[in-house]
């Protein structure tokens, strides 16, 4: 029993080396054909595809019940669906709005936008942590913080001198 947990035989290692190498080459080939956009992580769907591709690669590598051809089919399906969604988003703005969330302004001129924070389920403490991680000490040093469509935060510091007159609220995502 303990021996099986540590080593199950040379055939398993050989399979992992051969199938793993071929799966890696196949995945790189699929990604080169599909273009950089496939793994861009610009929104939640991109993140899901990236995680699913990684999970598929792990399954191909470690599950003897999944043949390499099935793994390649899964790669092609995920990348193909991602291609269709991104192409549809570019061609039809209404479709894009359906599958992609819009960025949301959560802080403006050092002030928390409580309604936006509540809608996005972000606490003030979490936002303060984002600001600190960006190298700022306090909210009054910030012109704006935007929760991007991929779930990351963009922190826009106040310009030198602290003048935010050029930051019209209508120019920032989620405002105006």
C-alpha positions in Angstrom: 0.0 0.0 0.0 2.6 2.6 1.1 4.8 1.4 -1.8 2.0 2.2 -4.3 1.8 5.8 -3.0 5.5 6.4 -3.7 6.1 4.3 -6.9 3.7 2.4 -9.1 6.1 1.3 -11.8 8.2 2.4 -14.7 5.3 2.3 -17.2 3.5 5.1 -15.4 6.6 7.3 -15.4 7.2 6.6 -19.1 3.6 7.4 -20.0 3.8 10.7 -18.1 7.0 11.6 -19.9 5.8 10.7 -23.3 2.2 12.0 -23.0 3.2 15.0 -21.1 5.8 16.1 -23.7 3.3 15.5 -26.5 0.5 17.3 -24.7 2.8 20.3 -23.9 3.8 20.5 -27.6 0.2 20.2 -28.7 -1.0 22.9 -26.2 1.8 25.3 -27.3 0.8 24.7 -30.9 -2.9 25.3 -30.3 -2.1 28.5 -28.4 0.2 29.8 -31.2 -2.5 29.1 -33.8 -5.2 30.7 -31.7 -3.2 33.9 -30.9 -2.3 35.8 -27.8 -5.9 36.7 -26.9 -6.7 33.2 -25.8 -4.7 33.6 -22.5 -5.1 37.4 -22.1 -7.2 37.2 -19.0 -9.1 40.4 -19.8 -12.3 39.2 -18.2 -13.8 36.4 -16.2 -14.4 34.2 -19.2 -10.7 34.4 -20.1 -9.7 33.4 -16.6 -12.1 30.4 -16.7 -10.6 29.2 -20.0 -7.1 29.6 -18.7 -7.8 27.6 -15.6 -9.7 25.0 -17.6 -6.8 24.6 -20.0 -4.4 24.0 -17.1 -6.8 21.5 -15.5 -7.1 19.7 -18.9 -3.3 19.5 -19.2 -3.1 18.1 -15.7 -5.7 15.5 -16.4 -4.0 14.4 -19.6 -0.7 14.1 -17.7 -2.0 12.1 -14.7 -5.1 10.2 -15.8 -4.5 7.0 -17.6 -8.1 7.0 -18.6 -7.8 10.1 -20.8 -6.1 9.5 -24.1 -3.9 12.1 -25.7 -6.4 12.5 -28.6 -9.2 13.2 -26.1 -7.0 15.8 -24.4 -6.2 17.5 -27.8 -10.0 17.5 -28.5 -10.6 19.2 -25.1 -7.9 21.8 -25.9 -9.4 22.5 -29.3 -12.9 22.8 -27.8 -11.9 25.3 -25.1 -9.8 27.4 -27.4 -12.4 27.3 -30.1 -15.2 28.4 -27.8 -13.0 31.2 -26.4 -12.3 32.2 -30.0 -16.0 32.3 -30.8 -16.8 34.3 -27.6 -14.1 36.9 -28.2 -14.9 37.2 -31.9 -18.6 37.6 -31.1 -17.7 40.3 -28.6 -15.7 42.2 -31.1 -18.4 42.0 -33.8 -21.5 42.5 -31.7 -21.4 45.1 -28.8 -24.6 43.7 -27.3 -23.1 40.2 -27.1 -20.0 41.8 -25.5 -22.1 43.4 -22.8 -23.8 40.0 -22.2 -20.6 38.1 -21.6 -18.3 40.7 -20.1 -18.6 42.9 -17.1 -17.8 46.6 -17.3 -15.1 48.2 -15.1 -16.5 50.0 -12.1 -15.2 53.0 -10.3 -15.0 52.2 -6.6 -13.1 55.3 -5.3 -13.0 58.8 -6.7 -10.8 61.7 -5.4 -10.0 59.8 -2.3 -13.7 59.1 -1.5 -15.1 55.6 -1.2 -18.1 55.0 -3.6 -20.2 53.0 -1.2 -22.9 51.9 -3.6 -20.3 50.6 -6.1 -18.4 48.8 -3.3 -21.6 47.2 -2.1 -22.6 46.1 -5.7 -19.2 44.6 -6.3 -19.0 43.1 -2.8 -15.8 44.8 -1.9 -15.2 46.1 1.7 -13.4 49.4 2.5 -10.7 47.4 4.2 -10.1 45.3 1.1 -9.9 48.5 -1.0 -7.4 50.1 1.5 -5.3 46.9 1.1 -5.3 47.3 -2.6 -4.2 51.0 -2.2 -1.4 50.0 0.2 -0.2 47.2 -2.2 0.0 49.8 -4.9 2.4 51.8 -2.8 0.1 54.5 -1.5 -0.4 55.2 2.1 -3.8 56.8 2.2 -7.0 57.2 0.1 -6.4 61.0 -0.2 -3.3 60.2 -2.3 -5.6 58.5 -4.9 -7.4 60.1 -7.8 -9.4 56.9 -8.6 -9.6 53.2 -8.1 -11.3 51.0 -10.8 -12.3 47.4 -10.4 -11.5 46.1 -13.8 -13.6 43.5 -15.7 -11.0 40.8 -15.0 -11.3 41.4 -11.2 -8.0 43.3 -10.8 -7.8 46.8 -9.5 -6.3 49.8 -11.2 -5.1 52.5 -8.8 -4.7 56.0 -10.3 -2.6 58.2 -8.1 -3.3 62.0 -7.8 -1.0 64.0 -10.1 1.9 65.8 -8.6 0.5 68.7 -6.5 -2.7 66.8 -5.8 -4.7 68.6 -8.5 -7.4 66.2 -9.8 -9.2 68.8 -12.0 -8.2 66.9 -15.1 -9.9 63.8 -13.7 -13.5 64.5 -14.7 -15.8 61.8 -13.3 -17.5 61.3 -16.6 -14.1 60.2 -18.1 -13.6 57.4 -15.6 -15.2 53.9 -16.0 -18.4 53.4 -14.0 -19.0 57.2 -13.6 -20.9 59.8 -15.5 
